[in-house]
Amino acid sequence: MRLVGFSVVCAVLGSAAWAQTMVEDSDGDGVYSMDEMRAAYPDVSDDVLVQIDVNEDGAIDEEELAAAIAVGVLDS
């Protein structure tokens, strides 16, 4: 069971690290604005981006991005 949990953690953390290189935080505020997300994922609709923004703060943080990639909402 521990191995499975570790594998899931590694997958999520690996997705977050990869996501950092895919999406550019151009203003350096530590989160990805909707414009930054649109630049990285031009084919993703605004509705999908709003769904990814789980905490509804108008930006996508690394955890939200990693979760979206992990469940297949965004391509990796």
Number of C-alpha atoms within 10 A of each C-alpha: 6 7 8 9 10 11 12 13 12 12 14 20 17 13 20 21 13 14 19 14 9 14 19 16 15 12 10 8 8 12 20 23 21 16 12 18 20 16 14 14 15 11 8 15 10 13 8 12 22 16 13 22 18 15 12 10 10 14 21 23 18 19 18 19 25 25 17 21 19 19 10 10 15 16 11 12
